[in-house]
Amino acid sequence: MSHTLTPFLSPHLKVQAEKDLNKIWEKKIRNLHQAWQEYTAQSTSLQSLPFKLSIELTQNCNYKCVMCSHAWLPKYNTYNPALNMTPEVFAQIAQELFPYATSIDLRANGETMILPYWPEILETLESFPFIEWNLITNFSLKNSNVWEKMADIGFILGFSCDGASKKVFEEIRVNSNFDHVLENLSTFTKSMVQKKKGYVYILSTIQHANMHELADIIRLAKKYSVPEVQFHPAKDWLPQISLSQANPKLLSKYANEALDMALELNIKTHFNFEIDANPQKIRQASEITPDLPNQQPSPLMQTPGFSQKIWDELRIDEILNNFRETEKVKQYQSCFKPFSHATFNYKGEVGPCNCMIIPDIKVMGNYANSKIFEKIWNNQEYQNFRGALLKKTPEDKNCQWCFKNRMVG
């Protein structure tokens, strides 16, 4: 385990070398167990800490996608350093919460990899074991060394891909270069195979302009060795692109073509909106397990020799399965995120969910000011928010959308 930090971040972040990895591992699984116990007991004040984090390192983006607020809000017209998280705030979050985390997503309302100190961030991440690193990116950065490094760390990357042809892709993702993006994708997937680490999936926002390319996106995934595709609906911010305004017969036709293609090419595929299709086929496509040489175990199980007795006593396998089930918000009319997940925007403001940051975060407190997370995590506003979800009466419009539409997390 490396504890060498770059000069850029080392003044802000002190990582104590832990000789016994078992202690780090056990701290994480005991926190998981406690979180589930508190959720099932319907507690609103928690002793556990969030084990999933979303950290918005920047709100700057080099694209102006038509379905994104970067395309129309004046504050995003030009690159603004003030929209980047400072190293001090990042270090503060890492020091207090990374020891409990099992999954961290380093993105939100911006393109993370254009952050000036992104290479330094990558060096820092290696100091924190047993964490699954996630990022959704537009794959625009032309730096092969960075892509190779991210594969070596074992990043799970979501590739924002809203078209299978150059024309459609570049019309939706304004300022993009489809050819350059595919070159970067190829670099990462080749590094994955070489290092036997990392994972990539396509995340496609479906709207009027691209729904006819659903099956072609599956083909693109196969061509570039991407094992999974997730189709998400464009939200109703702009009626002219919203999937809810699409011709239902055409949408059904394109979705069924994509479903058949996914089964034929063995590409794991999720439709995160309702489609008129054979339920068995939908389930089969979502349960495909591609034969990958680089499939990684859970970050909690990467190092042998840890106590199987503690794992079994705390019933961690069962708890992890329960976590996955809670992602089906519409089905269960329940949400586990405010018991397990914390979101930070670039200013250090804390929100309860990664789905509640665009266009504006639901602010539960400011970590940059308080510097003690527990004061925010159990304040009255957070407890009221948890209580409303436990009663199945969410007040926030984002929550209401998820209770109505979200098939998976």
N, C-alpha and C positions, 0 to 999 in steps of 0.2 A: 504494500500500500504506500503510495507516494504522499509525502507531506511537503513537497517543494512548491512554494507559492511564488508567483511572479512578483517582481518588484512593484508592479502597479497596484496590486491588491494587498500585498503583505502588510502594509502599514495599518490596514483596516480590519484584517481577519487573522485571528490567532487560532490555529488548529492544534490541539494537543494530540500527540501521537499516542494512540491507544494500543498497547502491546497485545491485549487480549481481545481479539475480534469477537469472541463469544459474548463479551459484555455489550458491545455495540449491537450485535444481533439480537440478544435477549431483550435489550431495552426496546427495540422496535416491535418485537412480537408481543411483548406484554402491553405495549401501548395499543396495538391493534385489538387485542383481546378486551381491554378495558373500554375502548371506543364502542365495540359491538354490545357489550353489556349495558353501557349507558344508553345506547339507542333503543335497545329492546325494553329497557326499563322506563323509556320515555322521559329521561332526565333532560333538563334544559341547561343545567349548570354542570360542566364537565371537568373531570380530573384528567382525562386523556387530552392529548394534543393532536392537531391535525397531522395525518400521515401522508396526505396528498396536498401538494402545493402547486399553485399556478402563479408564476412570477412574471409580470410584464416588465421586461427590461427596457423597452422603448415603445413609443407610439409613432415613431417615424416609420415611413414605408416608402419604398421606391416604386410601387405600383399604385394605380388609381382604379381599382376594380369597380365595375359599374354597380355592383350590389353592396359596396362597402362605403362607409361614411368618409373614408379618405378621398372619395371621388367628389364630394360636394361640400364638406366643411372647410371654411377658409383657413382654419388653424393648421391644416395639413397641406397647404399649398406648396410650402417649401420645407426643407429639412431644418429642424430646430433642435439644437443640443439640449435645450431645456426640457424636451420631452423624453430624455433618457434618464433611467434610474442611475443614481450616483453609486460609485463603488462602496461608499460608506453604508448606504441603506442595504445594498445587496449583502455585504459582509455581516451586517447586523442580523438579517434574516437567516443567513447560513449558520452563523454561530449558535443561535438559539433553537432553530427548528430542524435543520438538516439531520441532527442526530436521531430524530424520531421519524423521519420521512422514509417512505419506501418508494414513492413515485413523485417526481417533480417535473412540471411542464413549464418550460421557459419561453412562453409566448403569450400573446394576447392581442391587443389592438395595434399591431405593427409588425414589421419584419425584423425579427430578433437579430438576424445575422448581419445586418448592416450596422449594428452597434460597434463603435470604434474599439472597445475593449473586449469584443467577443473572443478572440484568441486567448486572452488572459483568463476569461471566465472558464474556458475549456480546461486550461491547466489546473484551475482551482477545483473543478469537479472531481478530479481523480483522488482528492483527499478525503472524500466521503463515500465509504463503502455501502453496499446493499441498498442502492437507490437505482430505480429505473428512470432514466433521463428521457424525457419526451419533448418534442418540438414540432410545431407545424410551421412549415417554411415554404416560400415560393421557389426555392431552388435557383435563385438568381445569382448568388455570389460566385464569381469566377476565381476560385482559389482551391485547387485540387488538394493542397496540404490540409486545409481545414476539413474538407469532406472526408479525407482519409482518417484524420484524427477523430472525427465524430463516429466513424465506424469502429475505430479501435476502442473508444469509450463504451460503445454499445448502444448508441442513441437509437430510439424508436422515432422515426421521422414520418410525419404526415405531409405528403406532397400536395399542396393546393393546386389542383389541376381541374380546370373548368372547361376543358375542351380537348378533343383528340386530334384536331387539325390546327394548323398554324393560324388560319383565318379566324376560327371561332375562339381559340385560346387568346389570341392577341387582341381581339375585339372586346372580350370580357375583361381580361387582365391587362388593362391599358398601361403602356410603357414596357411591357414584357417582350422578351425575345425567345420564342418557342424553341429555336434551335439551340441556343445557349443553355436553356433550362434542361433540355434532354441530354446535353453533354454532361452537365453536372449530375443528373440522375444516374447516368451510366457510370460515372466515376464512383459514386457512392455504392451502387449495387455491386460493382466489381470489387471494391474494397471489402464489402460485407462478405463476399464469397472467400476472398483471400484470408481475411482475419477471422472468419467464422464468428463474427459479432455483428450486432446491429439488425435493424429491421426497417422496412419502409412500406407505407401503404398510401394509396391515393384517396384524397378527400375531395370530393367534387360537389360544388354547390349547384344544384339543378334548378334551371330557370327556363324561360321561353326560348332563349337563344341557343341553348345547348342540349335540350332534352332529346333531340334527334340523334345525338352522338353517344347515348348511353352505352350501346353495345360496342362502339368504337373505343370508348374509354377502357372497357374490359380488354379489348385487343391490345391497346397501348400498354396496359399493365403487363400482359403476357410478354410482349416484345422486349420490355425492359426489366424483366424478372422481378416485377412487383407482385407480391402474392395476394394482396388484399385491396379491395375498393370499397369505399363508403360513400353512398349517395345521400346527401342532405338537401332538404328543401330550402330555397331562398326564402327568407322571412318576408313578412308582409309590409316592410317599410316602403317599398316601391311597387305599387300594383302592376305597373307595366312589365315587371320581371317576375313577380310572385308566382310560384307554382300553383297556388290556389286558384289563379285565374286562367290556368292552362286548359286546353281542350282535353277533357277526361279520356275520350276514346284514343286520341293520339298519345297521350301520356301512358295509357295502358299498353298500347302497341309497342312503344319504345322500351318500356320497362320490361315487358315480357321477352323482347328480343335480347335485352341485356342479361336477363335471368338465364335464358337458354345458353347464351354465350359463356356466362360464368361457369355453368355446369359442364359445358363442353371443354373449356380450357382449364378447369380446376382452379379458378380464382375465387377466393373467399369474398363474398359480396353481401353487404348490408344495405337494405333500403330503409332509411330512417324517415320514411313517410309511407302512408298506406298506398298499396298498388292493387289493382284488380288482377290477381294472379293466383295460381295454384298454391295454397298454403304450404303443402309439402315441399314444393320446389323452393319456395322462399326460405324455408327452414334448412333445406339441404345446402343451399348456396351459402347461408350464413354459418354453417357448421363445417365447411370444407377445411381440411387441415393440409395445407400444401407440404410437399416433401422438400424441406429446406435443409441444406447442410449446416446452416448457422443458427438453427433455432436455439434460443436461450431459455434457461429455466428462470423461474422467479428470482429476482435479486436477493430474496431472503434465503434461497437454496443454492446459491452458486458455489459456496465453499463447504466441503464436507467436514464432518467431525463435530457439528453442533448437536446440542442435546435433543435427541429424538423424543426423550421422555417429556421434556418441557413442551415441545411441539404438540405431542399427543394429548398431554394433560390440558393444555389450553384449547385443544380442538381447532388448531389453526387452519387445517384443510377445510373444515366445515365453514369456518368464519370467512375464509377467502371466497368460497362459493356463494355465501350469503351476500358478500359485498357485490359480486357480479350480478346477482339477481336484483339488487336494489337499483341498478342502472335502468331497469324497466319501469320508469316513473309512471308512464300512462297506465300500465297494467296494474301496478300495486297502489297507485294514488298515494305515493309516499316518496320521500327523498332523504337520502342518507348524507348528502353532501355537507350540510352545516354541522354534522357531527364528525366529519372526516377530512374536510377540505377547506383550505383557506386560500384566498386570492389576494395578491398584492399588485396594485398598479404602480406605474413608474414613480409616483410621488410617495409611495410607502403607505398609501391608504389601503385598508383591509376590507375585503368583501367576502360574502359567504359562498360564492359559487363562480366558477369560470364561465358560466353562461350569462352572468350578470355584470359584465364589464364593458360591453359594447352596446350603445355608444358611451354610456357612463356607468361607472362602478356604483353599486349600492354600498355606500360607505358605512362600515360598522365602527371605525376608529382609524386613527393615524399612527401607524407603527413608528414612523420616523420621529414623531414627537414623544410618544409614550415610552418607547424602547423596552417595554415589557409586554410580551404578547398576551399573557394570561389576563391582563387587565381589559383587553379588548375581547378576547375569546369568550369571557363569561360576563360581559357587561349586560345591562338590562335589554338593550336593543337586540343583541344576539339571542338572548334567552327568549324574548318575545317572538323572534323570527322562527326559532326552532319549534316553539309551541304551536304556532299557526300551521306549520307543515305537519306536525304530529296529529293535529286535529283535521287535516285534509282541507284546510281553508286558507290557502296561500293568498296574500294580498298583492304581492308584486306581479306585474304583468308578465315578466319573464318566467316566473314560477307557474303562473296560470297556463302559459304556452306549453311548458314542459308537461304539466299534468294532462294536457289535452293531446299533445303530439309526440312526446319523446318516447320512442320505442326502446332505445338503448342509451347509455350514458355517453 
